[in-house]
Amino acid sequence: MLSRVSRLARHLDRARRLAFAEHQLEPWEFDVLTSLRRAGAPYQLSPGQLLTQTLVTSGTMTNRIDRLAKKGLVERLPDPTDRRGVLVRLTAEGRDQADEALAGLLAQERAILGELSRTQRSELAGLLRQLTAPFDNIPG
């Protein structure tokens, strides 16, 4: 059973990469952009908050922010509550790319799940939630 889950994970990874490549994004770029998008308007977080959401080191996050800023997808702003701090804000272009890539990803996922009925998809989601819950609640 878990071998099938592993095989499905490879198919999902391939589908994610395809959906993101169509929008000139790497998976890590999508992860950072959607973290900012989920934050809600004005779509900004501190680098520390981004670290928590994307589970990477501070050096890696600095590199990622630099690369996304160079592409015009995010911008750094001074943090008004911390003179030494910065906030990372999603630009309009970054928001558009994240939204378009998400639409592509959802289309890929719908194609993968297309053989399942609505009831089966709901049941699968519940079972996967139950199976992954212990891992999602591990303090990091």
N, C-alpha and C positions, 0 to 999 in steps of 0.2 A: 504494500500500500504506500509506504513512504517513498519507495522508488518512483512510483507514479507521481507523487507530489514533487519530487526532485525533477523529474522529466518535465512536468508542467511548469515548474519554476524557470527552467531553461527556455521554454516556449514564451513565457511571459516576459522574460528578460529580452528576448529577441524582439518581441512585439513592442516593448517600451523603447528600445533603441531605434527601431524603425520609425515609430511615431515621433520621437524627438528629432531624429535626423532630418525628417521632412520639414522641420521648423528650425534647422540649424542649431540644435541644442544637444549638449551632452546630458546623460542622465543626472550627473551631479549638478549641472546648471539648472535643470528643471527642479531638482529638489530644493535648491536655495530660492529660486524664484517663487515656487509655490508656497514655501514657508512664509515668505513675505506677503504673498497674496492672501493666504489664510489669516494673516494678522488683521486684515480689514483696513479700511482707509485710516490713515494715509499710507498704508502698506510699508511700514518700517519696523525694524527691530534693531536691537543692539547686536554687535558681533557675538556677545556671550549668549544671547537668546538664540541666535542662529546656530551656535555650537550645540546647544541643548537639543534643538530640533533636528539637526542633521547628523549628530553623533560623529563629528570629526574633531581633530585637534585644532588648537588656536592658530598654529602656523598654516595648516591646510586651509582653514577658513579665511585667513588673511589673503592667501594666494587666490582663493576662489573669488573673493570680493574684488580684488585687483583686476582679475580677468573679466569679471562681469561688468565692472565699471568701464574698462577699456572698450568693451563692446556696446556701451551705452544702455545696458539693461538695468543697472542700479547706480545709485549715487550715494556718496558719503556726505553726511551733514553733521554739524556740531550738535551734541546732545545738550538741549537747553537745561537739563537737570544736573549735568555733570560736566564741568568745564574741560575735563581731560577726555571725556568720552565722545564717541561718535555714534551716529545712527546710520543704518543702511536702509535706503529707501528704494523701492521699485520705481523705475521710470515708466512713463506711458508705453514706451516701446517694449520694455520688459514685461509689463502687464499683458500687452497684446500677444507677445510671443508665448508667455506662459499659458494664456487662455487658449490659444490656437493649438499648442502642443497637448494640452489637457483634452481638448476635443478629439484630437487624433488618437490619443491614448484610449479614451473611452470607446471610440469606434473599434480599435483593435481588441479591447476587452470584450465588447459586445460580440464580435466575431468569434472569439474563443469560447464564450459562454453560450453561443447561439443554439447549441444542441440541447440546452437545459430549459425546462419550463420555468416560469416565474416562481413557482412553488419550490422547484428543485434548487434554483439559485438562492432563494431565501434560506432553505435548509442548509445548503453548502456554506453560505456566509455565517450562519450560526455555529455550525460545527467548526469551521476554521477559527472563528472568534474564540470559541471555547478551547481549542487546541493551542492557540498562540497566546492566550491571556497570561499564563504563567511567565512567559518570556517577556511580555510587554510590561510586566510589573516588577521586573528585577531592577533594584536601584543601580544606577550606573555611575 
